[in-house]
Amino acid sequence: MKERLQKLIAQAGIASRRHAEELITAGQVTVNGKVVRELGTKADPAEDHIKVRGKLINPSLAKREKVYVLLNKPKGYLSSVSDPEGRPLVTELLPPSLGKLHPVGRLDFNTEGLLLLTNDGEFTNFITAARNRVPKIYEVKVKGVPSESAIQRLRRGVVLDDDTKTAPAEIRLVEQTDTNAWYEVRLHEGRNQQIRRMFDQIGHSVVKLRRSRIGFLNDEGLRPRDWRLLQPGEVKRLLGKSSKFRPGQKPIRSKAGGPQ
């Protein structure tokens, strides 16, 4: 059955659908030896030879088992599959037996906490789409103690350094000392370094940041560098009851780099 190329590329785990579209328009995708640049072009992996950057993806489409991982990312790792500067990558915390995975969204290099990784581009596309965005909860330690009026500004939404305004956020004071304050922040959006930039706007820089929840998923039982596979029911719950996805993994819990 013929399907859109960007969907097939995503299913093969090469990239998310959005990135797949960029690969197509850049001329890095061929079908039966011919370069395809037009979005919406369809192909049938049972009949057509599909290559991305010169590599045939048909075997991956035929044999691919979808994998969904929840990782407790430590500080000092990049949420990417490559880095020209040679910095440590989150994918290096997982065993090779899981296959090639990519992060679903991102956590900043110096931010800790929960991060999803998968080889399912369609899953990534669904979870990161603005209309489906899963709420995330962060534990935030800031320098100094912001006033209540300053926190109210953040709750209502503030204009960032790029002149964009954040959506309303839920912020709860957890603890404070004479020099620092801890907050729990709940966001429904995911701008680049958003929480750090938000607190910068009220003059209180973030000194520690950790994501403790992604939707209903929490870090219980996962120390930094630990990971586990999501249970099939958890994947379905993330995607919603109407989802057509049918994951089939059994739950496995392990430390990063441990045996699969």
LOLUM-225513 format. One record per residue (C-alpha): x, y, z. Coordinates in Angstrom, 3 decimals, m for minus. Example, Ala and Ser with C-alpha at 12.3 -4.5 7.8 and 13.67 -1.06 7.14 Angstrom:
SITE        X        Y        Z
SITE   12.300   m4.500    7.800
SITE   13.670   m1.060    7.140
***
This chain:
SITE        X        Y        Z
SITE    0.000    0.000    0.000
SITE    1.349    3.417   m0.963
SITE    1.938    5.914    1.833
SITE    3.486    9.362    2.052
SITE    7.274    9.266    2.071
SITE    7.595   11.387    5.208
SITE    5.394    8.905    7.068
SITE    7.472    5.935    5.882
SITE   10.711    7.656    6.860
SITE    9.278    8.351   10.306
SITE    8.136    4.743   10.669
SITE   11.643    3.582    9.789
SITE   12.965    5.601   12.712
SITE   15.177    7.794   10.554
SITE   13.597   11.037   11.717
SITE   10.381   12.633   12.865
SITE    7.879   13.394   10.122
SITE    8.795   17.089   10.209
SITE   12.500   16.317    9.767
SITE   11.622   13.775    7.078
SITE    9.958   16.555    5.104
SITE   13.183   18.550    5.327
SITE   15.156   15.551    4.037
SITE   12.787   15.235    1.077
SITE   12.919   18.905    0.074
SITE   16.732   18.813    0.444
SITE   16.896   16.059   m2.189
SITE   18.192   13.388    0.161
SITE   15.427   10.867   m0.593
SITE   15.164    8.661   m3.667
SITE   12.467    6.259   m4.858
SITE   13.603    3.634   m7.349
SITE   16.770    5.623   m7.984
SITE   15.042    8.945   m8.675
SITE   15.386   11.940   m6.354
SITE   12.067   13.016   m4.880
SITE   11.627   16.575   m3.629
SITE    7.851   16.970   m3.670
SITE    6.100   16.610   m0.328
SITE    3.100   14.324   m0.489
SITE    4.789   11.848   m2.840
SITE    3.735    8.302   m2.011
SITE    5.548    4.981   m2.251
SITE    4.939    1.334   m1.421
SITE    7.829   m0.265    0.494
SITE    6.669   m3.676   m0.756
SITE    7.320   m2.601   m4.354
SITE    9.489    0.535   m4.325
SITE   13.115    0.929   m3.267
SITE   13.264    3.888   m0.873
SITE   16.601    5.380    0.127
SITE   17.432    8.170    2.583
SITE   20.914    9.612    2.220
SITE   21.759    6.648    0.016
SITE   20.655    4.014    2.538
SITE   17.808    1.632    1.775
SITE   15.118    1.883    4.462
SITE   12.891   m1.004    3.275
SITE   14.497   m3.578    5.626
SITE   13.917   m1.270    8.587
SITE   10.268   m0.866    7.644
SITE    9.823   m4.621    7.318
SITE   11.481   m5.668   10.579
SITE   11.216   m2.682   12.851
SITE    9.997   m3.197   16.399
SITE    8.918    0.028   18.047
SITE   10.766    0.942   21.224
SITE    9.753    3.575   23.779
SITE   12.191    4.483   26.564
SITE   11.871    6.697   29.635
SITE   15.302    7.967   30.723
SITE   16.283    9.953   33.802
SITE   18.781   12.233   32.075
SITE   21.721   13.457   34.154
SITE   23.263   16.894   33.798
SITE   25.912   17.220   31.088
SITE   24.300   15.267   28.239
SITE   22.923   16.624   24.974
SITE   19.408   15.634   23.888
SITE   20.454   14.765   20.352
SITE   21.726   11.874   18.231
SITE   24.862   13.750   17.123
SITE   26.956   16.772   18.025
SITE   29.750   18.397   15.977
SITE   31.373   19.554   19.232
SITE   31.640   15.988   20.506
SITE   29.631   16.513   23.689
SITE   28.111   13.474   25.475
SITE   24.752   12.373   24.035
SITE   21.727   10.911   25.830
SITE   21.729    8.033   23.344
SITE   25.082    6.945   24.785
SITE   23.317    6.170   28.078
SITE   21.310    3.380   26.425
SITE   22.560   m0.070   25.360
SITE   23.162   m0.691   21.624
SITE   20.732   m3.615   21.804
SITE   17.845   m1.122   21.830
SITE   18.774    0.007   18.332
SITE   18.907    3.548   17.001
SITE   16.697    5.851   19.079
SITE   16.087    9.592   19.055
SITE   14.877   11.973   21.813
SITE   11.242   13.061   21.872
SITE   11.662   16.788   22.380
SITE   14.649   17.892   24.409
SITE   16.142   18.758   27.753
SITE   18.896   21.348   27.934
SITE   22.500   20.195   28.348
SITE   22.570   21.269   32.012
SITE   19.006   20.185   32.854
SITE   18.264   16.880   34.554
SITE   15.204   14.657   34.559
SITE   12.812   12.669   32.456
SITE   13.219   12.341   28.710
SITE   11.463   10.050   26.248
SITE   13.391    8.328   23.445
SITE   12.021    6.161   20.658
SITE   12.566    4.819   17.160
SITE    8.977    5.687   16.261
SITE    8.883    8.931   14.294
SITE    5.097    8.986   14.259
SITE    5.035    8.825   18.064
SITE    7.499   11.724   18.218
SITE    5.423   13.760   15.786
SITE    2.243   13.151   17.796
SITE    3.720   13.899   21.233
SITE    5.524   17.085   20.182
SITE    2.622   18.538   18.165
SITE    1.279   21.645   19.904
SITE   m2.298   20.351   19.919
SITE   m1.246   17.160   21.733
SITE    1.463   18.583   23.975
SITE    1.750   16.631   27.200
SITE    2.113   18.751   30.377
SITE    5.497   18.559   32.085
SITE    6.446   19.315   35.684
SITE    9.828   20.735   36.692
SITE   11.603   21.268   39.995
SITE   13.335   24.638   39.850
SITE   15.881   26.170   42.221
SITE   16.481   29.889   41.677
SITE   18.955   32.413   43.007
SITE   17.365   34.654   45.600
SITE   13.713   34.686   46.608
SITE   11.315   36.206   44.039
SITE    8.436   38.326   45.265
SITE    4.908   36.972   44.977
SITE    4.107   39.653   42.383
SITE    7.033   38.463   40.252
SITE    5.788   34.875   40.399
SITE    2.316   36.059   39.460
SITE    3.829   37.576   36.319
SITE    5.207   34.183   35.378
SITE    1.870   32.524   36.088
SITE    0.122   34.928   33.716
SITE    2.828   34.671   31.050
SITE    5.820   36.886   30.324
SITE    7.448   38.258   27.203
SITE   10.789   36.537   26.604
SITE   13.973   37.958   25.088
SITE   12.775   37.070   21.573
SITE    9.547   39.088   22.043
SITE    7.351   35.984   22.299
SITE    4.990   35.571   25.242
SITE    4.776   32.388   27.274
SITE    1.486   30.682   27.995
SITE    0.129   30.766   31.567
SITE    2.061   28.429   33.860
SITE    1.255   26.754   37.158
SITE    3.906   27.622   39.752
SITE    3.989   26.485   43.378
SITE    6.517   27.468   46.030
SITE    8.011   24.325   47.585
SITE   10.738   25.673   49.868
SITE   12.778   28.798   50.470
SITE   15.823   29.961   52.415
SITE   17.426   33.370   52.792
SITE   19.355   32.865   49.538
SITE   17.323   30.476   47.353
SITE   13.816   29.293   46.537
SITE   12.494   26.001   45.129
SITE    9.430   25.930   42.877
SITE    7.363   23.317   41.110
SITE    6.513   24.547   37.606
SITE    3.960   22.942   35.306
SITE    4.178   23.796   31.595
SITE    2.079   22.851   28.583
SITE    4.577   24.224   26.066
SITE    8.245   23.621   25.409
SITE   10.209   26.597   24.152
SITE   13.991   26.443   24.096
SITE   15.334   26.960   27.653
SITE   11.931   28.347   28.571
SITE   12.047   28.084   32.361
SITE   15.533   29.576   32.576
SITE   14.458   32.456   30.341
SITE   11.232   32.979   32.291
SITE   13.024   33.406   35.615
SITE   15.674   35.582   33.968
SITE   12.852   37.986   33.084
SITE   12.097   38.538   36.775
SITE   15.765   38.796   37.756
SITE   16.221   35.411   39.445
SITE   18.461   33.031   37.523
SITE   17.929   29.266   37.659
SITE   20.702   27.402   39.457
SITE   19.201   23.924   39.219
SITE   16.483   22.463   36.998
SITE   14.993   18.992   36.845
SITE   11.995   17.583   34.978
SITE   10.180   15.262   37.373
SITE    7.066   14.357   35.351
SITE    5.927   13.956   31.752
SITE    2.159   13.770   31.907
SITE    1.363   10.835   34.194
SITE    4.931    9.470   33.992
SITE    7.159   10.200   37.001
SITE   10.735    9.458   38.015
SITE    9.821    6.992   40.750
SITE   12.427    4.219   40.847
SITE   14.634    5.912   38.243
SITE   17.864    7.413   39.499
SITE   19.901    9.672   37.185
SITE   21.202    7.608   34.213
SITE   18.559    4.893   34.795
SITE   16.003    4.035   32.111
SITE   13.092    1.714   31.478
SITE   10.887    0.714   28.568
SITE    7.370    2.078   28.627
SITE    4.610   m0.445   29.090
SITE    2.190   m0.820   26.151
SITE   m0.608    0.712   28.231
SITE    1.552    3.747   28.999
SITE    2.226    4.364   25.316
SITE   m1.473    4.087   24.500
SITE   m2.302    6.480   27.322
SITE    0.181    9.057   26.021
SITE   m1.306    8.790   22.554
SITE   m4.930    8.868   23.686
SITE   m7.703    6.273   23.560
SITE   m8.407    6.931   19.886
SITE   m4.843    6.170   18.838
SITE   m4.251    3.567   16.120
SITE   m0.859    2.689   17.586
SITE   m0.521   m0.874   18.858
SITE    2.769   m1.138   20.796
SITE    3.718   m4.600   21.989
SITE    6.717   m4.308   24.292
SITE    6.854   m5.947   27.681
SITE    8.053   m3.641   30.466
SITE   11.779   m3.833   31.164
SITE   13.595   m1.798   33.776
SITE   17.339   m1.311   33.702
SITE   20.216    1.038   34.385
SITE   21.747    2.907   31.506
SITE   24.302    0.755   29.792
SITE   23.066   m2.368   31.561
SITE   22.085   m5.594   29.831
SITE   18.889   m5.641   27.799
***
